[in-house]
Amino acid sequence: MSKGKVMLVDDEENVLNALVRCLRHGGYDLVTFPGPAEALEYLRENQVDVIVSDHRMPGMTGTEFLIKARKLYPDAVRVLLTGYADMDVAIRAVNEGKLFRFLTKPWQDEELKITILNALEMKGLLDRNRALMGQVREQEGYIQTLKARHPGIDRVRRDSGGAIIIDEEEV
């Protein structure tokens, strides 16, 4: 059973192979792409939990790709991987791509593994939050229906000490 679907995007085949070697025993469903165009095509019909993308690629930067990916799947957790320590790139990726993490090449295998674990945990929390918000909206609708059927049901009388006053004649 997969622990989550992780998309890996890098134009260098040896880097993709190294990423797969690092993560293959983690129980993830790994999908790899040699560029952002192919990855975006995949994302049009498939969901992923985590996206790890190189920054410098022909045709589109990793930051641009992650911004587009975010529009398709806002809850997919995004990680940018680059060999260039460019602060402007990092700031733009975090601000516009809502980046989870920024890793530099060469990466430390343990750091990458921990980043993926944390990203999947974050994705789980986002999914749980979405489900709970759906329940809250459903319960709010139920409360509104009760208020419409029973006007005043939400009003509570209290005494000067804050205790609820129950009038037996009203019950």
DOKEVO-610016 format. One line per field, with one value per residue: residue number from 1; residue in three letters; x, y, z of N, C-alpha, C in turn. Coordinates in pm, 1 decimal, padded with zeros to 6 digits. Layout:
N
n c(NUM ...);
res c(Ala ...);
neast c(X ...);
nnorth c(Y ...);
nup c(Z ...);
caeast c(X ...);
canorth c(Y ...);
caup c(Z ...);
ceast c(X ...);
cnorth c(Y ...);
cup c(Z ...);
//
This chain:
171
n c(1 2 3 4 5 6 7 8 9 10 11 12 13 14 15 16 17 18 19 20 21 22 23 24 25 26 27 28 29 30 31 32 33 34 35 36 37 38 39 40 41 42 43 44 45 46 47 48 49 50 51 52 53 54 55 56 57 58 59 60 61 62 63 64 65 66 67 68 69 70 71 72 73 74 75 76 77 78 79 80 81 82 83 84 85 86 87 88 89 90 91 92 93 94 95 96 97 98 99 100 101 102 103 104 105 106 107 108 109 110 111 112 113 114 115 116 117 118 119 120 121 122 123 124 125 126 127 128 129 130 131 132 133 134 135 136 137 138 139 140 141 142 143 144 145 146 147 148 149 150 151 152 153 154 155 156 157 158 159 160 161 162 163 164 165 166 167 168 169 170 171);
res c(Met Ser Lys Gly Lys Val Met Leu Val Asp Asp Glu Glu Asn Val Leu Asn Ala Leu Val Arg Cys Leu Arg His Gly Gly Tyr Asp Leu Val Thr Phe Pro Gly Pro Ala Glu Ala Leu Glu Tyr Leu Arg Glu Asn Gln Val Asp Val Ile Val Ser Asp His Arg Met Pro Gly Met Thr Gly Thr Glu Phe Leu Ile Lys Ala Arg Lys Leu Tyr Pro Asp Ala Val Arg Val Leu Leu Thr Gly Tyr Ala Asp Met Asp Val Ala Ile Arg Ala Val Asn Glu Gly Lys Leu Phe Arg Phe Leu Thr Lys Pro Trp Gln Asp Glu Glu Leu Lys Ile Thr Ile Leu Asn Ala Leu Glu Met Lys Gly Leu Leu Asp Arg Asn Arg Ala Leu Met Gly Gln Val Arg Glu Gln Glu Gly Tyr Ile Gln Thr Leu Lys Ala Arg His Pro Gly Ile Asp Arg Val Arg Arg Asp Ser Gly Gly Ala Ile Ile Ile Asp Glu Glu Glu Val);
neast c(00084.0 00054.7 00218.7 00170.1 00141.0 00409.9 00542.4 00814.4 01016.7 01253.5 01492.9 01726.3 01826.5 01990.0 01964.1 01690.3 01694.2 01857.2 01695.6 01479.4 01614.3 01678.6 01427.8 01281.0 01240.6 01065.5 00797.8 00635.9 00427.9 00586.1 00615.9 00773.8 00906.7 01057.3 01038.6 00858.6 00633.4 00540.5 00480.6 00276.5 00079.9 00024.5 -00077.7 -00318.6 -00501.5 -00453.7 -00405.7 -00164.1 00021.9 00255.8 00487.3 00801.4 01025.6 01281.4 01451.3 01583.0 01505.1 01461.3 01239.5 01048.1 01062.2 01115.2 00980.3 00780.4 00645.6 00556.4 00380.7 00180.8 00104.4 00000.1 -00235.5 -00387.1 -00393.5 -00431.5 -00379.8 -00170.4 00148.6 00435.7 00776.6 01081.5 01371.7 01702.5 02017.0 02126.9 02186.4 01983.6 01846.6 01634.5 01487.9 01406.8 01246.3 01042.0 00934.0 00839.4 00652.9 00477.2 00437.4 00359.9 00534.2 00646.5 00896.7 01241.2 01502.8 01853.1 02074.3 02375.5 02154.0 02098.2 02040.9 01893.1 01774.7 01608.9 01437.4 01314.0 01192.2 01002.4 00845.8 00747.5 00611.7 00409.6 00276.2 00184.8 00012.6 -00176.9 -00283.8 -00394.7 -00591.3 -00750.0 -00832.1 -00985.9 -01194.4 -01303.6 -01387.6 -01590.1 -01771.2 -01833.4 -01963.5 -02184.5 -02307.9 -02363.1 -02560.0 -02759.3 -02811.7 -02913.6 -03149.7 -03285.0 -03318.5 -03491.4 -03718.9 -03773.7 -03803.6 -03602.5 -03469.4 -03200.7 -03153.3 -03050.4 -03123.2 -02964.5 -02857.5 -02735.4 -02489.5 -02411.7 -02520.4 -02733.1 -03075.0 -03349.7 -03669.3 -03932.0 -04191.6 -04161.3 -04053.0);
nnorth c(-00118.1 00220.0 00501.3 00749.1 00962.6 01075.3 01320.8 01363.9 01595.6 01673.2 01785.3 01650.7 01331.3 01166.8 01289.5 01252.6 00971.6 00942.1 01062.4 00884.5 00649.4 00727.2 00750.9 00521.0 00304.1 00394.4 00338.8 00487.6 00598.5 00665.6 00903.3 01008.7 01280.1 01431.2 01698.8 02010.6 02049.5 01793.3 01698.7 01874.5 01803.0 01543.2 01609.4 01722.0 01522.2 01357.8 01320.4 01421.7 01387.9 01510.3 01730.6 01739.9 01948.2 02041.1 02354.5 02499.9 02449.2 02371.9 02575.7 02626.1 02747.7 02581.7 02716.1 02855.9 02634.4 02512.1 02707.0 02691.1 02426.5 02445.5 02583.8 02385.8 02180.5 02280.9 02175.5 01999.8 01932.8 02128.6 02117.1 02268.9 02208.9 02288.7 02363.9 02599.0 02854.5 03080.5 03353.5 03522.4 03351.8 03160.6 03316.8 03403.6 03155.8 03060.1 03261.0 03287.9 03030.5 02901.2 02737.2 02445.4 02355.6 02431.3 02294.7 02240.9 02133.6 01950.4 01730.6 01612.0 01279.0 01188.8 01427.4 01482.5 01259.9 01299.9 01544.4 01465.3 01290.0 01474.7 01647.2 01480.7 01434.9 01694.2 01715.3 01525.3 01652.0 01879.7 01757.0 01642.1 01872.8 01992.3 01804.9 01826.8 02094.5 02071.7 01918.3 02102.1 02302.5 02155.8 02102.5 02363.9 02427.4 02251.1 02357.0 02608.0 02525.9 02415.9 02650.1 02792.5 02631.8 02628.7 02900.0 03105.4 02903.2 02914.8 03099.3 03180.3 03221.4 03381.9 03407.0 03666.8 03562.9 03412.0 03162.4 02929.2 02991.6 02798.7 02782.1 02615.2 02627.7 02700.7 02481.2);
nup c(00000.0 -00084.0 00061.4 -00024.3 -00313.1 -00496.0 -00695.9 -00911.2 -01068.4 -01303.7 -01534.7 -01575.2 -01626.5 -01465.1 -01217.4 -01162.3 -01144.7 -00918.6 -00723.5 -00723.4 -00641.2 -00381.8 -00262.7 -00315.4 -00140.4 00043.2 00031.3 -00131.2 -00403.3 -00675.4 -00932.3 -01224.6 -01418.4 -01704.3 -01742.8 -01689.4 -01859.9 -01934.9 -01681.6 -01600.2 -01784.1 -01696.7 -01444.6 -01512.3 -01520.9 -01309.0 -00959.5 -00716.5 -00412.3 -00319.4 -00471.5 -00611.2 -00750.5 -00978.6 -01016.2 -01231.1 -01546.9 -01894.0 -02084.4 -01880.5 -01552.4 -01235.3 -01032.9 -01176.4 -01277.8 -01035.7 -00944.4 -01139.8 -01101.0 -00845.7 -00893.9 -01015.4 -00820.5 -00525.3 -00271.8 -00297.5 -00181.5 -00215.7 -00319.3 -00384.5 -00568.1 -00614.1 -00769.5 -00734.2 -00515.2 -00490.6 -00361.4 -00440.8 -00606.4 -00420.4 -00248.2 -00423.7 -00496.3 -00251.0 -00182.1 -00409.3 -00509.5 -00288.3 -00136.3 00031.8 00109.1 00040.6 -00116.2 -00161.7 -00424.2 -00409.4 -00245.2 00089.2 00157.3 00384.7 00468.5 00249.3 00259.5 00510.4 00455.9 00262.5 00416.1 00608.8 00437.0 00340.1 00576.6 00624.4 00404.2 00476.2 00702.0 00580.2 00421.5 00622.3 00756.1 00554.4 00538.4 00796.8 00789.5 00603.1 00749.6 00951.8 00800.2 00716.5 00964.3 01043.8 00860.3 00943.3 01197.6 01125.6 01000.5 01220.3 01375.4 01209.9 01216.7 01486.3 01630.6 01838.6 01964.6 01998.5 02191.4 02515.9 02852.8 03122.0 03463.9 03691.0 03765.2 03554.3 03523.8 03359.0 03312.7 03365.0 03270.5 03383.4 03286.2 03023.2 02904.4);
caeast c(00000.0 00134.0 00209.2 00135.5 00193.8 00511.3 00585.1 00950.9 01034.9 01388.5 01533.6 01846.3 01787.8 02065.6 01906.1 01565.1 01731.0 01906.8 01578.5 01406.2 01693.9 01669.3 01291.6 01210.0 01207.5 00977.9 00659.1 00562.0 00398.9 00669.5 00598.9 00882.8 00890.2 01179.8 01014.7 00731.9 00521.0 00489.8 00424.4 00147.2 -00013.3 -00013.4 -00159.1 -00452.6 -00592.4 -00410.6 -00367.5 -00045.9 00025.5 00376.1 00559.5 00939.7 01066.4 01403.8 01417.9 01632.2 01471.8 01429.1 01099.2 00973.4 01134.3 01043.3 00888.8 00664.5 00574.1 00487.7 00268.3 00075.7 00058.8 -00080.5 -00369.2 -00458.1 -00409.6 -00379.8 -00337.8 -00048.6 00258.7 00537.4 00916.2 01168.3 01507.3 01787.0 02160.7 02168.2 02136.1 01935.5 01748.2 01515.8 01412.6 01345.5 01140.2 00929.4 00873.8 00764.2 00540.4 00381.6 00410.7 00324.0 00629.3 00662.8 01039.5 01337.6 01622.6 01958.8 02152.5 02330.1 02075.3 02131.1 01932.4 01806.1 01695.8 01504.4 01340.6 01237.9 01108.8 00888.7 00759.1 00679.9 00519.5 00292.1 00203.4 00115.5 -00097.6 -00279.3 -00348.8 -00477.3 -00708.1 -00834.1 -00890.4 -01091.4 -01306.7 -01366.1 -01458.7 -01713.5 -01862.2 -01878.6 -02062.8 -02304.3 -02371.4 -02418.6 -02686.2 -02855.2 -02848.6 -03001.2 -03279.8 -03348.2 -03358.4 -03607.6 -03833.6 -03797.4 -03747.7 -03561.4 -03402.8 -03060.6 -03142.6 -03035.3 -03130.0 -02868.2 -02869.4 -02622.7 -02366.8 -02384.9 -02586.1 -02848.1 -03205.4 -03443.5 -03806.1 -04004.0 -04312.9 -04126.1 -04004.9);
canorth c(00000.0 00341.6 00602.4 00873.3 00977.3 01178.9 01354.7 01413.7 01662.4 01725.9 01763.6 01567.5 01192.4 01112.1 01344.7 01178.4 00837.6 00953.9 01088.5 00757.2 00559.9 00775.4 00740.7 00401.0 00211.4 00464.1 00296.2 00590.3 00581.6 00768.4 00929.1 01097.1 01352.0 01501.2 01841.6 02059.9 02034.8 01656.8 01688.1 01944.9 01718.4 01436.9 01667.2 01757.3 01408.8 01276.6 01394.4 01378.6 01444.7 01592.9 01757.7 01783.9 01996.0 02117.2 02491.7 02539.9 02353.8 02441.6 02601.6 02676.5 02724.8 02504.8 02806.9 02874.7 02506.3 02490.8 02801.1 02632.7 02304.2 02489.1 02618.7 02260.1 02108.1 02368.9 02102.7 01921.6 01999.2 02157.5 02127.9 02313.0 02156.0 02363.1 02363.1 02738.4 02921.0 03210.3 03397.4 03572.9 03234.2 03102.5 03406.0 03397.2 03022.7 03051.9 03354.0 03265.4 02887.8 02847.5 02629.1 02382.8 02347.7 02467.2 02213.4 02265.7 02021.4 01813.7 01717.5 01504.0 01181.2 01188.6 01551.2 01464.4 01162.8 01366.6 01645.0 01395.9 01245.5 01592.5 01697.0 01392.0 01463.7 01820.0 01684.7 01458.8 01754.8 01961.1 01676.2 01629.8 02004.9 02009.1 01719.2 01886.7 02216.1 02024.2 01880.0 02225.4 02364.9 02071.8 02125.1 02499.1 02417.8 02184.7 02454.0 02708.5 02461.3 02408.9 02786.1 02830.0 02553.1 02656.4 03033.2 03127.7 02785.2 02945.5 03200.6 03124.5 03323.1 03357.1 03496.0 03759.3 03485.5 03341.8 03032.3 02922.5 02988.6 02709.9 02810.0 02489.6 02651.7 02712.6 02351.7);
caup c(00000.0 -00099.0 00166.5 -00090.2 -00448.6 -00501.2 -00831.5 -00919.9 -01197.9 -01325.0 -01673.0 -01577.5 -01600.2 -01352.3 -01094.0 -01139.3 -01098.4 -00781.0 -00638.7 -00712.6 -00555.3 -00243.9 -00208.8 -00361.2 -00031.9 00137.6 00016.5 -00204.8 -00544.3 -00738.2 -01074.6 -01264.1 -01544.3 -01743.5 -01758.6 -01635.3 -01953.2 -01919.0 -01546.3 -01600.2 -01859.8 -01603.8 -01337.1 -01561.7 -01502.1 -01194.7 -00839.1 -00641.9 -00277.6 -00305.9 -00595.7 -00594.6 -00882.0 -01000.1 -01053.0 -01363.8 -01652.2 -02018.5 -02114.8 -01765.5 -01426.3 -01134.5 -00963.6 -01264.3 -01279.1 -00907.8 -00939.7 -01224.0 -01034.0 -00731.9 -00944.4 -01041.4 -00694.1 -00420.2 -00152.0 -00320.6 -00111.5 -00315.8 -00276.4 -00494.2 -00558.1 -00706.3 -00747.9 -00724.4 -00394.3 -00536.6 -00262.8 -00510.2 -00649.7 -00301.1 -00200.1 -00518.0 -00486.6 -00125.5 -00184.3 -00517.2 -00525.2 -00156.6 -00123.7 00162.4 00139.6 -00062.7 -00093.0 -00258.8 -00475.0 -00383.9 -00122.8 00182.4 00144.9 00503.5 00466.8 00148.8 00311.8 00616.4 00390.2 00200.9 00526.7 00663.5 00334.6 00339.4 00700.7 00598.2 00311.8 00557.5 00784.2 00490.4 00385.8 00743.0 00778.1 00454.4 00578.8 00915.7 00748.1 00539.5 00858.0 01017.0 00711.9 00722.4 01094.2 01043.2 00786.0 01030.5 01302.0 01064.0 00980.9 01353.0 01413.2 01129.5 01264.9 01629.1 01661.1 01977.0 02020.4 02026.8 02296.1 02650.0 02959.0 03229.7 03579.1 03704.0 03781.5 03429.7 03519.4 03267.8 03380.4 03297.8 03311.8 03365.0 03210.4 02882.2 02854.7);
ceast c(00089.0 00110.6 00169.3 00199.2 00285.2 00555.1 00725.7 00971.6 01176.0 01429.5 01660.6 01809.8 01861.0 02013.9 01775.9 01595.3 01779.9 01791.7 01500.0 01481.7 01680.1 01533.2 01221.3 01169.8 01114.6 00832.3 00573.0 00531.2 00472.4 00637.2 00703.5 00856.5 01017.0 01160.0 00877.6 00612.5 00456.4 00422.1 00288.1 00041.6 -00065.2 -00109.2 -00299.3 -00552.5 -00559.9 -00372.5 -00238.7 -00051.2 00140.3 00439.5 00698.5 00987.6 01201.0 01361.9 01457.7 01609.1 01439.2 01278.1 01019.4 01054.2 01049.8 00944.4 00763.3 00578.9 00494.3 00369.2 00151.8 00017.9 -00032.6 -00222.6 -00451.8 -00490.5 -00352.0 -00329.3 -00217.3 00067.6 00376.6 00676.0 00998.4 01310.6 01593.6 01933.8 02214.5 02105.0 02097.6 01821.5 01621.0 01426.3 01337.4 01228.3 01019.1 00858.3 00789.1 00638.8 00434.9 00343.6 00366.4 00404.1 00636.1 00809.8 01121.8 01464.1 01726.7 02025.3 02298.3 02259.2 02133.4 02013.1 01837.2 01719.1 01581.6 01396.9 01252.5 01144.8 00984.7 00792.4 00679.5 00578.1 00393.3 00209.3 00123.2 -00005.4 -00210.6 -00354.9 -00439.4 -00604.1 -00803.8 -00904.9 -01006.0 -01215.2 -01379.6 -01443.1 -01589.8 -01816.5 -01918.1 -01985.9 -02194.4 -02379.9 -02430.3 -02551.6 -02795.1 -02904.1 -02942.4 -03141.1 -03355.1 -03398.1 -03482.8 -03732.8 -03873.1 -03735.9 -03715.5 -03486.4 -03258.5 -03042.4 -03140.1 -03042.6 -03035.1 -02896.1 -02743.5 -02489.0 -02330.4 -02449.1 -02707.3 -02975.6 -03298.4 -03581.5 -03888.2 -04130.0 -04284.7 -04087.7 -04119.7);
cnorth c(00125.0 00437.3 00736.6 00879.2 01098.4 01197.0 01414.5 01470.4 01720.2 01692.1 01678.6 01425.6 01134.1 01165.5 01273.2 01039.0 00840.5 00979.7 00959.4 00659.9 00598.2 00742.8 00607.4 00304.7 00274.9 00424.4 00397.1 00542.5 00696.2 00779.0 01032.7 01157.8 01430.3 01651.1 01881.5 02042.1 01896.8 01638.9 01756.5 01864.4 01605.2 01490.3 01705.5 01644.8 01323.4 01366.0 01336.2 01445.6 01543.8 01609.2 01808.0 01822.9 02066.7 02259.3 02523.7 02428.2 02432.1 02461.4 02663.9 02649.4 02639.9 02590.8 02829.2 02748.6 02486.1 02586.5 02745.5 02507.1 02338.7 02525.2 02493.7 02186.6 02190.9 02295.6 02012.3 01999.8 02009.3 02180.0 02167.2 02267.5 02230.8 02352.3 02502.5 02802.6 03064.2 03255.1 03451.0 03458.7 03175.0 03187.0 03398.6 03262.7 03008.9 03138.3 03319.5 03118.8 02821.5 02720.5 02576.4 02384.6 02384.2 02388.9 02243.5 02134.6 02048.1 01805.4 01607.1 01406.6 01183.7 01313.6 01540.5 01369.4 01225.7 01472.0 01580.1 01346.7 01362.9 01649.3 01611.5 01409.0 01592.6 01797.0 01616.4 01557.7 01844.2 01886.1 01664.1 01762.2 02028.5 01927.0 01778.8 02013.2 02179.6 01984.4 02002.8 02293.1 02287.6 02095.1 02265.2 02501.8 02354.7 02280.2 02560.0 02652.5 02452.5 02546.4 02829.1 02757.9 02589.2 02791.2 03046.7 03011.6 02814.3 03052.6 03133.9 03240.1 03282.7 03451.6 03582.1 03687.2 03405.7 03205.3 03038.8 02909.9 02899.0 02738.9 02686.3 02510.1 02661.8 02578.7 02267.0);
cup c(00000.0 00017.7 00109.1 -00227.3 -00453.1 -00646.4 -00825.2 -01060.4 -01205.0 -01467.5 -01685.0 -01534.1 -01479.8 -01218.4 -01061.5 -01085.5 -00954.1 -00684.0 -00616.6 -00622.8 -00408.5 -00182.3 -00235.1 -00250.3 00071.2 00127.8 -00058.0 -00346.4 -00614.0 -00886.7 -01113.8 -01401.1 -01575.4 -01763.5 -01709.5 -01728.2 -01938.4 -01782.9 -01539.2 -01675.4 -01770.4 -01497.1 -01383.2 -01537.1 -01380.2 -01078.4 -00781.7 -00505.0 -00260.6 -00444.0 -00559.0 -00733.7 -00876.6 -01036.6 -01196.7 -01464.0 -01778.1 -02034.2 -02002.3 -01640.1 -01332.8 -01058.5 -01046.4 -01268.7 -01150.2 -00891.0 -01021.6 -01158.9 -00916.5 -00775.2 -00971.9 -00911.9 -00579.9 -00295.6 -00174.4 -00258.1 -00207.8 -00254.6 -00399.1 -00466.6 -00659.3 -00668.6 -00727.6 -00602.0 -00431.0 -00445.8 -00328.3 -00556.9 -00531.0 -00253.0 -00292.3 -00506.7 -00361.0 -00133.0 -00288.7 -00533.2 -00396.6 -00130.0 00019.0 00204.1 00017.8 -00029.2 -00200.2 -00299.5 -00441.3 -00249.0 -00035.0 00179.1 00263.8 00508.4 00366.3 00199.8 00419.5 00557.2 00328.7 00308.8 00584.7 00565.3 00330.3 00466.5 00684.6 00507.2 00386.7 00643.8 00699.8 00452.3 00503.7 00772.2 00680.9 00493.2 00699.5 00881.2 00677.7 00644.2 00928.2 00932.0 00714.6 00853.7 01104.5 00968.8 00869.9 01140.0 01245.6 01040.0 01113.3 01397.0 01336.6 01178.3 01407.2 01665.3 01810.6 02038.5 02060.6 02133.7 02433.2 02748.9 03070.3 03345.4 03589.0 03722.2 03658.5 03419.2 03426.7 03351.0 03298.7 03358.6 03279.3 03282.5 03061.4 02821.1 02806.0);
//
